[in-house]
Amino acid sequence: PGNRRSCIQCLGVVIAVALSARIIGGHIVGPHSAKYLVSLKRMTGSHFCGGSLVSRSWVLTAAHCKTELNQMLIVAGEYSLSTFEGTEQIFRPSRMVVHPDYSSTTKNADVMLIKLNRPVVYNAFVSIVPLPQQGATVKEGRLCQVSGWGYTSPIGGRTSDTLRSVHLPIVPSWKCNATSSYAGFITSNMICAGLSTGGKDACQGDSGGPLVCEGRVFGIVSWGHSCASPRYPGVYTAVANFQKWIYKTIFRHQ
């Protein structure tokens, strides 16, 4: 996976899938305002996905962000991608666990856990984000926050050097699944968020990052038709459906 899109042809409907998704229309946030956010980088140092610290040793991200173990670095305490601020903690992955139901075609169950090669040190710049209860839901219209270093323009563009955030309302699945939108491709393991007017979204470079609602990580940036389109909200993995799997996986590999 990289900062590019792949297309799925299904029943004549082309869904452009963000393989490393996006912050459009957001704002630069104060340093370390999302202390749970991590940057997944290639060995060259280039950022390609986000993730969330859910324990001292585990990162929650999207399954489509998976690479070889020896091809990834994980950086916590990051703010500016190009500047070493002294707050960064750098890790190697020791294990990656992709959900067994993940489909690279439909993006169902787009969730992965990464075990760090050592525990993070909690401080003023690094902490975890709580998980929702298994099966919990977020009400339509509830504003949630997405943070990342993704593309800042839906047309071409480049990743943002500095951490950005955007607040987006939850869109009900029936509306997201309408024929004028995703036409049935939204599964029960996905949630949608975005403005009906468009203009704000996650975009390439944000994939795997958190959608935080009411202080908990309810979503993982997964895919979308295009960035910041009024007809196509961003699609996120519904973390509440996988809470038990997350805890079981962490316990099994502790």
N, C-alpha and C positions, 0 to 999 in steps of 0.2 A: 504493500500500500504506500501511496505517496500523495503529494498534493496534486491529484488529478481526479477525474471523474470516470466512472465506467457506466455504460448504459445497459439496462436490462430490457429486452424486447419481450413483452408479455401481452398476449391478446391484442396486439397492435398498439399497446400503450407503452411509450418509452418513459422509463423512470430514470432520470439522471441521478446516480447515487454518489453522494459525496464520500469519497474514500478517505478524506481527511478534512473534516468539515470546518467552521466559520464564525467572526463577530462583525456584523454589518450594522451601522447606525448606532453603535454603542459609544461608550466614552472611556477615556483612560481613567483608571481608578487609582486611588492612593496606593503607595507601595504596600504589598503584603496584606491586602484587604480580603484575599481569598487564600488563606494560609494552607488550606487543604489541597490546593491545586498543584499538580506537578506537570512538568514538561517532559514528554518522551522525545528523545533525540536519537538521531543516527550517530554512528561513531565519528562522523565528520563534524558533529556538533549542531547539525541542522535540525530544527524542531519539526516534528511531523504529526504529533497527536498530543492531546491532553489526557489527564487522568486525575483521580481523587484519592487522597490518602484516607482509607477507612480503618486502618489500625497502624501500629508502629511499623509493621513489616509488609503490609499489603496495599496495593494500589488497585482501584476499580477503574476500568476503562472499557473501550469497545473492542469486541473480538476482531473487527476488521483492521484494527491497529497492530495486529500480531506481526512480529518479525522473528528472525532467528535470535536466540538468546544472546549470541555474541555480536549482534548488530544493533544493540540498544543501550542507551544510557537513560537513567531516570533522574531528573533534577527537581528537588523540592526547594522551597524558599526562593524561587525565581521571580523576578519582576521584569527587568529588561533583558531580552535575549542576548544582546550584543555587549552588555556590560557586566563584568564580574563585580558584584557588590559585596561579597564577603558573607552574604546570608545564605548562599546556596549550599545544599547538601547533595552530593552526587553519588548515585548508586548504580550497580549492575543488577539485572534481573537474575534470580537464581531458579525461578520456575514461572511458567505461564500456564494458566488453566483456562481454556476456552469452554464456554457452556456447551454441553453435548448436543443441545438442540439448535445451535447456531447454524443458520443457512446463509452462505455468502450470496445466494441468489435473491432471497426475499428479505434478508437482513433481520429475520426473526431471531430473537434471543441473542442480540448483538452485545454480548457482555463477556468480559474476560477479567481475570484476576492475575496480578503480577506480584510474586513474592520478591522482596528486596533482599540483596545479599547480606544486609545487616539492618537492624532497626533504625528508624529515624530518631533524631533527638528533638523532642518538643521544645519550642522556645517561642519568642515573640514573632517569629516569621513562619513557623511550621507547626501545624496541628492537624487533627483529623476532622472529617465531617460525619455526623451521625447518619445511619441508614434509617429509612422509614420502616414502619411495621409491615410484616408480610401482608400483602393484599390491600394496603392503605391506598386511598385515592386522593387526588387533588381536585378541588371544585373548579368548574368552568370559570374562566376569567381571573383566576388567582394569578397574581404576578409572581413570576419566578425569575431567578437570576442565572444567566449563563456567563461564564468567564473564560477567556482564552487569548491566544496570540494569533488567531486565524485571520483570513483575508478580511480587509476592511472595505472592499468594493466587490460587488457581484460580477463585475466585468473585468476579467483578467486580474490585475491587482497583485499584491504580495502580502505575506503575513505581516502582522503588526509586531514591531520590535518590543513594544511595551504592553503590559497586560491591560486588557479592556474588558468591560462588562456591559451587558445589556439586560433590561428587564422585559420579559415577555409574558403575555397572558396564556393560560392553558386553553387549548381549543378542544372541544369535545370530539370524541372519536367519530361520532356519526357525521359531524360536519367535515372532518378531515377525510372521511371515507366517501364523501359525496362524489357523484360522477363528474362534477366540475373540479374536483380536487384529486385525491389519490385513488378514487374509484375502487375501493375494496382492498387495497394493498396494505392497509393499516391493520395489523394483527392485535390481539388482546395483550400482547407483550410490548406494545408501543404506545407512547403518548405524543400528542402534538402540542406545539406552542408557537405562537406568532401573532403579529398584528394583522387584522383584516385589511388594513391599508398597506401592508408591506413596509419595507424600508428598514426593518430591524430583524436580525436573524443571527444564527451562528453561520460560519462559512468555512472554506477550506483551511485547515490548520487547527480547527477547534475540536475535531472528532475525538471521542473518548472522554471529553471534558464533562463537567457536571452541570446539570440543571438543578438548582437548589431552590426548594420551596419550603417555606416555614422552617428554615434552618436545617433541612435534611435533603440529602441527595436523592431526588425522586426520578431523575432522568440522566441518561448518558447520551451525549450528542452522537447521533447515528447516521442519518441520511436525510435527503430532501431532493426535490425536483430541481430547484434552483435557489440561489441565495436571496432572501428578503422579498420573495414574491408574494403578493396578496392572496393568490389562489392556493399556494402551496406552503403551509407552515412547516417549520422544522420538525423532524421526526426524531424522537428520543426513545431509548430503551426504557421500559417501565421497571425501574429498580425494585419497587415494592413486590413485584412478582418473583423476584429472585433473591429476596432477603435470606430465606432459609438456605438456599444453595450457597450463597456467599459465606454464611457462617459455617456451614458444614465443610465447605472447601478449606476455609482457613483452619478449622479444627483438625481436619484430616492431614494437612501438610504443615502443622506447626512444628 
